[in-house]
Amino acid sequence: MPPVEKISTITEKGQVTVPKPAREALGLGYGGRVAGERQRQTASRAPSLDV
């Protein structure tokens, strides 16, 4: 799978829209949850796992 590089902007309310190509690549749909992780100077996103 080729890398998906898109830029999102954080709104005044602290919300972020995940671009459609990124949602499709991550298998995210309506109501999907995303966890973020900071690594050095970059951030990564992955689908959150509900336990």
PDB file with one MODEL, atoms N, CA, C and O in Angstrom:
MODEL        1
ATOM      1  N   MET A   1       0.851  -1.169   0.000  1.00  0.00           N
ATOM      2  CA  MET A   1       0.000   0.000   0.000  1.00  0.00           C
ATOM      3  C   MET A   1       0.900   1.237   0.000  1.00  0.00           C
ATOM      4  O   MET A   1       1.796   1.337   0.839  1.00  0.00           O
ATOM      5  N   PRO A   2       0.686   2.170  -0.912  1.00  0.00           N
ATOM      6  CA  PRO A   2       1.502   3.388  -0.943  1.00  0.00           C
ATOM      7  C   PRO A   2       1.180   4.277   0.255  1.00  0.00           C
ATOM      8  O   PRO A   2       0.059   4.244   0.763  1.00  0.00           O
ATOM      9  N   PRO A   3       2.145   5.067   0.710  1.00  0.00           N
ATOM     10  CA  PRO A   3       1.883   5.952   1.849  1.00  0.00           C
ATOM     11  C   PRO A   3       0.843   7.009   1.492  1.00  0.00           C
ATOM     12  O   PRO A   3       0.766   7.475   0.355  1.00  0.00           O
ATOM     13  N   VAL A   4       0.044   7.374   2.494  1.00  0.00           N
ATOM     14  CA  VAL A   4      -0.960   8.417   2.325  1.00  0.00           C
ATOM     15  C   VAL A   4      -0.482   9.616   3.128  1.00  0.00           C
ATOM     16  O   VAL A   4      -0.375   9.542   4.352  1.00  0.00           O
ATOM     17  N   GLU A   5      -0.198  10.708   2.454  1.00  0.00           N
ATOM     18  CA  GLU A   5       0.261  11.908   3.134  1.00  0.00           C
ATOM     19  C   GLU A   5      -0.712  13.042   2.853  1.00  0.00           C
ATOM     20  O   GLU A   5      -0.775  13.562   1.739  1.00  0.00           O
ATOM     21  N   LYS A   6      -1.459  13.413   3.862  1.00  0.00           N
ATOM     22  CA  LYS A   6      -2.410  14.512   3.764  1.00  0.00           C
ATOM     23  C   LYS A   6      -2.248  15.375   5.003  1.00  0.00           C
ATOM     24  O   LYS A   6      -1.830  14.884   6.052  1.00  0.00           O
ATOM     25  N   ILE A   7      -2.569  16.632   4.896  1.00  0.00           N
ATOM     26  CA  ILE A   7      -2.465  17.548   6.022  1.00  0.00           C
ATOM     27  C   ILE A   7      -3.865  17.869   6.531  1.00  0.00           C
ATOM     28  O   ILE A   7      -4.772  18.166   5.753  1.00  0.00           O
ATOM     29  N   SER A   8      -4.023  17.805   7.848  1.00  0.00           N
ATOM     30  CA  SER A   8      -5.276  18.169   8.495  1.00  0.00           C
ATOM     31  C   SER A   8      -5.036  19.392   9.357  1.00  0.00           C
ATOM     32  O   SER A   8      -3.928  19.614   9.845  1.00  0.00           O
ATOM     33  N   THR A   9      -6.079  20.182   9.539  1.00  0.00           N
ATOM     34  CA  THR A   9      -5.999  21.371  10.371  1.00  0.00           C
ATOM     35  C   THR A   9      -6.843  21.158  11.617  1.00  0.00           C
ATOM     36  O   THR A   9      -7.957  20.639  11.537  1.00  0.00           O
ATOM     37  N   ILE A  10      -6.320  21.555  12.760  1.00  0.00           N
ATOM     38  CA  ILE A  10      -7.075  21.455  14.009  1.00  0.00           C
ATOM     39  C   ILE A  10      -7.960  22.702  14.105  1.00  0.00           C
ATOM     40  O   ILE A  10      -7.475  23.826  13.974  1.00  0.00           O
ATOM     41  N   THR A  11      -9.249  22.495  14.334  1.00  0.00           N
ATOM     42  CA  THR A  11     -10.191  23.606  14.445  1.00  0.00           C
ATOM     43  C   THR A  11     -10.084  24.271  15.812  1.00  0.00           C
ATOM     44  O   THR A  11      -9.388  23.782  16.701  1.00  0.00           O
ATOM     45  N   GLU A  12     -10.776  25.379  15.964  1.00  0.00           N
ATOM     46  CA  GLU A  12     -10.804  26.105  17.240  1.00  0.00           C
ATOM     47  C   GLU A  12     -11.339  25.211  18.359  1.00  0.00           C
ATOM     48  O   GLU A  12     -10.956  25.375  19.518  1.00  0.00           O
ATOM     49  N   LYS A  13     -12.217  24.271  18.023  1.00  0.00           N
ATOM     50  CA  LYS A  13     -12.784  23.341  19.009  1.00  0.00           C
ATOM     51  C   LYS A  13     -11.862  22.159  19.287  1.00  0.00           C
ATOM     52  O   LYS A  13     -12.178  21.308  20.118  1.00  0.00           O
ATOM     53  N   GLY A  14     -10.723  22.101  18.597  1.00  0.00           N
ATOM     54  CA  GLY A  14      -9.787  20.995  18.806  1.00  0.00           C
ATOM     55  C   GLY A  14     -10.115  19.763  17.984  1.00  0.00           C
ATOM     56  O   GLY A  14      -9.614  18.675  18.265  1.00  0.00           O
ATOM     57  N   GLN A  15     -10.955  19.927  16.969  1.00  0.00           N
ATOM     58  CA  GLN A  15     -11.351  18.807  16.127  1.00  0.00           C
ATOM     59  C   GLN A  15     -10.484  18.742  14.875  1.00  0.00           C
ATOM     60  O   GLN A  15      -9.984  19.757  14.390  1.00  0.00           O
ATOM     61  N   VAL A  16     -10.317  17.527  14.364  1.00  0.00           N
ATOM     62  CA  VAL A  16      -9.536  17.315  13.147  1.00  0.00           C
ATOM     63  C   VAL A  16     -10.353  16.456  12.196  1.00  0.00           C
ATOM     64  O   VAL A  16     -10.957  15.464  12.606  1.00  0.00           O
ATOM     65  N   THR A  17     -10.371  16.837  10.931  1.00  0.00           N
ATOM     66  CA  THR A  17     -11.000  16.015   9.907  1.00  0.00           C
ATOM     67  C   THR A  17      -9.917  15.147   9.287  1.00  0.00           C
ATOM     68  O   THR A  17      -8.905  15.653   8.801  1.00  0.00           O
ATOM     69  N   VAL A  18     -10.136  13.842   9.306  1.00  0.00           N
ATOM     70  CA  VAL A  18      -9.196  12.913   8.679  1.00  0.00           C
ATOM     71  C   VAL A  18      -9.579  12.841   7.202  1.00  0.00           C
ATOM     72  O   VAL A  18     -10.705  12.463   6.881  1.00  0.00           O
ATOM     73  N   PRO A  19      -8.668  13.195   6.300  1.00  0.00           N
ATOM     74  CA  PRO A  19      -8.990  13.191   4.874  1.00  0.00           C
ATOM     75  C   PRO A  19      -9.449  11.812   4.390  1.00  0.00           C
ATOM     76  O   PRO A  19      -9.011  10.782   4.902  1.00  0.00           O
ATOM     77  N   LYS A  20     -10.327  11.814   3.409  1.00  0.00           N
ATOM     78  CA  LYS A  20     -10.914  10.573   2.902  1.00  0.00           C
ATOM     79  C   LYS A  20      -9.864   9.530   2.509  1.00  0.00           C
ATOM     80  O   LYS A  20     -10.023   8.366   2.878  1.00  0.00           O
ATOM     81  N   PRO A  21      -8.800   9.885   1.779  1.00  0.00           N
ATOM     82  CA  PRO A  21      -7.811   8.862   1.428  1.00  0.00           C
ATOM     83  C   PRO A  21      -7.176   8.204   2.664  1.00  0.00           C
ATOM     84  O   PRO A  21      -6.887   7.007   2.663  1.00  0.00           O
ATOM     85  N   ALA A  22      -6.965   9.004   3.711  1.00  0.00           N
ATOM     86  CA  ALA A  22      -6.393   8.460   4.940  1.00  0.00           C
ATOM     87  C   ALA A  22      -7.412   7.557   5.651  1.00  0.00           C
ATOM     88  O   ALA A  22      -7.045   6.497   6.158  1.00  0.00           O
ATOM     89  N   ARG A  23      -8.695   7.970   5.692  1.00  0.00           N
ATOM     90  CA  ARG A  23      -9.739   7.130   6.312  1.00  0.00           C
ATOM     91  C   ARG A  23      -9.852   5.803   5.590  1.00  0.00           C
ATOM     92  O   ARG A  23      -9.959   4.750   6.219  1.00  0.00           O
ATOM     93  N   GLU A  24      -9.827   5.858   4.258  1.00  0.00           N
ATOM     94  CA  GLU A  24      -9.921   4.620   3.484  1.00  0.00           C
ATOM     95  C   GLU A  24      -8.713   3.723   3.730  1.00  0.00           C
ATOM     96  O   GLU A  24      -8.864   2.509   3.875  1.00  0.00           O
ATOM     97  N   ALA A  25      -7.516   4.306   3.778  1.00  0.00           N
ATOM     98  CA  ALA A  25      -6.302   3.516   3.992  1.00  0.00           C
ATOM     99  C   ALA A  25      -6.291   2.876   5.379  1.00  0.00           C
ATOM    100  O   ALA A  25      -5.763   1.777   5.553  1.00  0.00           O
ATOM    101  N   LEU A  26      -6.877   3.566   6.373  1.00  0.00           N
ATOM    102  CA  LEU A  26      -6.915   3.047   7.739  1.00  0.00           C
ATOM    103  C   LEU A  26      -8.158   2.210   8.022  1.00  0.00           C
ATOM    104  O   LEU A  26      -8.273   1.614   9.092  1.00  0.00           O
ATOM    105  N   GLY A  27      -9.083   2.161   7.074  1.00  0.00           N
ATOM    106  CA  GLY A  27     -10.310   1.395   7.282  1.00  0.00           C
ATOM    107  C   GLY A  27     -11.241   2.043   8.287  1.00  0.00           C
ATOM    108  O   GLY A  27     -11.962   1.348   9.003  1.00  0.00           O
ATOM    109  N   LEU A  28     -11.233   3.377   8.349  1.00  0.00           N
ATOM    110  CA  LEU A  28     -12.085   4.101   9.288  1.00  0.00           C
ATOM    111  C   LEU A  28     -13.399   4.471   8.640  1.00  0.00           C
ATOM    112  O   LEU A  28     -13.440   4.827   7.462  1.00  0.00           O
ATOM    113  N   GLY A  29     -14.475   4.388   9.406  1.00  0.00           N
ATOM    114  CA  GLY A  29     -15.785   4.782   8.928  1.00  0.00           C
ATOM    115  C   GLY A  29     -16.447   5.693   9.941  1.00  0.00           C
ATOM    116  O   GLY A  29     -15.816   6.125  10.906  1.00  0.00           O
ATOM    117  N   TYR A  30     -17.719   5.984   9.720  1.00  0.00           N
ATOM    118  CA  TYR A  30     -18.478   6.842  10.624  1.00  0.00           C
ATOM    119  C   TYR A  30     -18.397   6.289  12.046  1.00  0.00           C
ATOM    120  O   TYR A  30     -18.611   5.098  12.275  1.00  0.00           O
ATOM    121  N   GLY A  31     -18.089   7.156  12.980  1.00  0.00           N
ATOM    122  CA  GLY A  31     -18.011   6.743  14.381  1.00  0.00           C
ATOM    123  C   GLY A  31     -16.701   6.047  14.737  1.00  0.00           C
ATOM    124  O   GLY A  31     -16.505   5.637  15.881  1.00  0.00           O
ATOM    125  N   GLY A  32     -15.802   5.912  13.755  1.00  0.00           N
ATOM    126  CA  GLY A  32     -14.519   5.269  14.016  1.00  0.00           C
ATOM    127  C   GLY A  32     -13.707   6.068  15.016  1.00  0.00           C
ATOM    128  O   GLY A  32     -13.881   7.279  15.156  1.00  0.00           O
ATOM    129  N   ARG A  33     -12.828   5.380  15.703  1.00  0.00           N
ATOM    130  CA  ARG A  33     -11.996   6.040  16.710  1.00  0.00           C
ATOM    131  C   ARG A  33     -10.543   5.971  16.274  1.00  0.00           C
ATOM    132  O   ARG A  33     -10.096   4.976  15.702  1.00  0.00           O
ATOM    133  N   VAL A  34      -9.810   7.048  16.554  1.00  0.00           N
ATOM    134  CA  VAL A  34      -8.415   7.142  16.150  1.00  0.00           C
ATOM    135  C   VAL A  34      -7.571   7.473  17.379  1.00  0.00           C
ATOM    136  O   VAL A  34      -7.923   8.345  18.173  1.00  0.00           O
ATOM    137  N   ALA A  35      -6.466   6.771  17.519  1.00  0.00           N
ATOM    138  CA  ALA A  35      -5.505   7.071  18.584  1.00  0.00           C
ATOM    139  C   ALA A  35      -4.293   7.731  17.958  1.00  0.00           C
ATOM    140  O   ALA A  35      -3.890   7.368  16.852  1.00  0.00           O
ATOM    141  N   GLY A  36      -3.713   8.687  18.644  1.00  0.00           N
ATOM    142  CA  GLY A  36      -2.531   9.364  18.143  1.00  0.00           C
ATOM    143  C   GLY A  36      -1.320   9.029  19.006  1.00  0.00           C
ATOM    144  O   GLY A  36      -1.451   8.750  20.197  1.00  0.00           O
ATOM    145  N   GLU A  37      -0.162   9.060  18.402  1.00  0.00           N
ATOM    146  CA  GLU A  37       1.071   8.771  19.122  1.00  0.00           C
ATOM    147  C   GLU A  37       2.162   9.705  18.630  1.00  0.00           C
ATOM    148  O   GLU A  37       2.348   9.866  17.424  1.00  0.00           O
ATOM    149  N   ARG A  38       2.873  10.314  19.545  1.00  0.00           N
ATOM    150  CA  ARG A  38       3.963  11.217  19.168  1.00  0.00           C
ATOM    151  C   ARG A  38       5.279  10.452  19.208  1.00  0.00           C
ATOM    152  O   ARG A  38       5.605   9.795  20.197  1.00  0.00           O
ATOM    153  N   GLN A  39       6.024  10.551  18.121  1.00  0.00           N
ATOM    154  CA  GLN A  39       7.340   9.920  18.035  1.00  0.00           C
ATOM    155  C   GLN A  39       8.316  10.965  17.535  1.00  0.00           C
ATOM    156  O   GLN A  39       8.266  11.367  16.373  1.00  0.00           O
ATOM    157  N   ARG A  40       9.205  11.406  18.413  1.00  0.00           N
ATOM    158  CA  ARG A  40      10.169  12.469  18.095  1.00  0.00           C
ATOM    159  C   ARG A  40       9.437  13.698  17.588  1.00  0.00           C
ATOM    160  O   ARG A  40       8.644  14.277  18.329  1.00  0.00           O
ATOM    161  N   GLN A  41       9.673  14.116  16.353  1.00  0.00           N
ATOM    162  CA  GLN A  41       9.042  15.326  15.824  1.00  0.00           C
ATOM    163  C   GLN A  41       7.875  15.021  14.893  1.00  0.00           C
ATOM    164  O   GLN A  41       7.396  15.920  14.201  1.00  0.00           O
ATOM    165  N   THR A  42       7.410  13.786  14.858  1.00  0.00           N
ATOM    166  CA  THR A  42       6.293  13.432  13.999  1.00  0.00           C
ATOM    167  C   THR A  42       5.159  12.846  14.835  1.00  0.00           C
ATOM    168  O   THR A  42       5.358  12.465  15.989  1.00  0.00           O
ATOM    169  N   ALA A  43       4.005  12.780  14.260  1.00  0.00           N
ATOM    170  CA  ALA A  43       2.859  12.149  14.916  1.00  0.00           C
ATOM    171  C   ALA A  43       2.303  11.110  13.968  1.00  0.00           C
ATOM    172  O   ALA A  43       2.300  11.302  12.752  1.00  0.00           O
ATOM    173  N   SER A  44       1.838  10.020  14.522  1.00  0.00           N
ATOM    174  CA  SER A  44       1.237   8.980  13.694  1.00  0.00           C
ATOM    175  C   SER A  44      -0.167   8.716  14.195  1.00  0.00           C
ATOM    176  O   SER A  44      -0.490   8.999  15.348  1.00  0.00           O
ATOM    177  N   ARG A  45      -0.995   8.174  13.329  1.00  0.00           N
ATOM    178  CA  ARG A  45      -2.380   7.862  13.675  1.00  0.00           C
ATOM    179  C   ARG A  45      -2.660   6.423  13.315  1.00  0.00           C
ATOM    180  O   ARG A  45      -2.166   5.914  12.309  1.00  0.00           O
ATOM    181  N   ALA A  46      -3.441   5.783  14.127  1.00  0.00           N
ATOM    182  CA  ALA A  46      -3.852   4.418  13.841  1.00  0.00           C
ATOM    183  C   ALA A  46      -5.237   4.229  14.414  1.00  0.00           C
ATOM    184  O   ALA A  46      -5.609   4.906  15.373  1.00  0.00           O
ATOM    185  N   PRO A  47      -6.017   3.309  13.838  1.00  0.00           N
ATOM    186  CA  PRO A  47      -7.340   3.066  14.398  1.00  0.00           C
ATOM    187  C   PRO A  47      -7.237   2.653  15.859  1.00  0.00           C
ATOM    188  O   PRO A  47      -6.364   1.868  16.228  1.00  0.00           O
ATOM    189  N   SER A  48      -8.123   3.180  16.681  1.00  0.00           N
ATOM    190  CA  SER A  48      -8.164   2.831  18.094  1.00  0.00           C
ATOM    191  C   SER A  48      -8.875   1.490  18.247  1.00  0.00           C
ATOM    192  O   SER A  48      -9.838   1.203  17.535  1.00  0.00           O
ATOM    193  N   LEU A  49      -8.404   0.692  19.161  1.00  0.00           N
ATOM    194  CA  LEU A  49      -9.022  -0.610  19.407  1.00  0.00           C
ATOM    195  C   LEU A  49      -9.910  -0.505  20.635  1.00  0.00           C
ATOM    196  O   LEU A  49      -9.434  -0.151  21.714  1.00  0.00           O
ATOM    197  N   ASP A  50     -11.178  -0.805  20.489  1.00  0.00           N
ATOM    198  CA  ASP A  50     -12.091  -0.822  21.646  1.00  0.00           C
ATOM    199  C   ASP A  50     -11.955  -2.180  22.305  1.00  0.00           C
ATOM    200  O   ASP A  50     -12.063  -3.219  21.653  1.00  0.00           O
ATOM    201  N   VAL A  51     -11.715  -2.157  23.610  1.00  0.00           N
ATOM    202  CA  VAL A  51     -11.540  -3.419  24.339  1.00  0.00           C
ATOM    203  C   VAL A  51     -12.744  -3.680  25.185  1.00  0.00           C
ATOM    204  O   VAL A  51     -12.801  -4.694  25.881  1.00  0.00           O
TER     205      VAL A  51
ENDMDL
END
